[in-house]
Amino acid sequence: MKWRESTFALPALIGLLSALGLFAALLGDGWWDSLSWLGLGIPALLGVWPLLRRSKAQS
C-alpha cells in the first residue's frame, strides 16, 4: 500500500503529531516546549494551508 493511496494515512499522521504535541506540552519545559510547538503547529499549518492557497488563487 502506497502512502498517498491510503485514505487514513494523512489524518492518522496529523492525529499522531497532535497527540505528541499535547503530550510534550504536559511533560515539561525546555526542549519539550519546542517539541510541543512543532507537534501542535504542523497540524495547524496543514489545516490552514488550503485556505491560504484558496485566497491567493482568488486574488
Secondary structure, DSSP 4 states (H G I P E B T S, - for coil): --TTT-SSHHHHHHHHHHHHHHHHHHH-STHHHHHHHHHHHHHHHHHHHHHHHHHHHH-
